[in-house]
Amino acid sequence: QTSTAAMAAAADTAKPRPKTSPKSIKFLFGGLAGYVCAHVCSGALCCMDQRRGYTNVFNALVRITREEGVSTLWRGCVPTMARAVVVNAAQLASYSQSKQALLDSGYFRDDILCHFCASMISGLVTTAASMPVDIVKTRIQNMRMIDGKPEYKNGLDVLVTVIRKEGFFSLWKGFTPYYARLGPHTVLTFIFLEQMNKFYKIYFLDS
């Protein structure tokens, strides 16, 4: 009986793993998902940014559209979309690659432990990749008018100014608290996603 189980395990190990998508495709679709989500949600984010006596988000949408124009809902959405593209591309692609690398190592199975470790790695990569873009987004959204002119011309001007005045590594200032927020978020996101995929396969695809 033990021999039979060992043979079955060996046969399962010998099965070729399904081919995974190229890294470029993972980054592309991850970034595209972030872009679409940020673009669609920019109107709601605009409503939340400055309440101005709005009773609820629907009241805000109607009033902003009527009083300031539809395009106002997407004012400042470019840095928000840029951040979303970087975060999603880094998060989704790094998780997929980390998970595949852990499985290929032979020390992990496709279980919660593997998902946890892969998502923690993904959180690190995403934090490192997204912090500079997050700084650009935040400073553009909070910039002042100096002598009638905006403080920064564009995102590139923000990066150049920050590096020149505060140093290159200031782009990652506050890395630990940022990761302390993004790490658990990434872990929970992918663990729940993997579990939902598992139940979907069991109860729908295999039924």
Secondary structure, 3 states (H helix, E strand, C coil): CHHHHHHHHHHHHHCCCCCCCCHHHHHHHHHHHHHHHHHHHHHHHHHHHCCCCCCCHHHHHHHHHHHHCHHHHHCCHHHHHHHHHHHHHHHHHHHHHHHHHHHHHCCCCCCHHHHHHHHHHHHHHHHHHHHHHHHHHHHHHCCCEECCEECCCCHHHHHHHHHHHHCHHHHHCCHHHHHHHHHHHHHHHHHHHHHHHHHHHHHHHCC
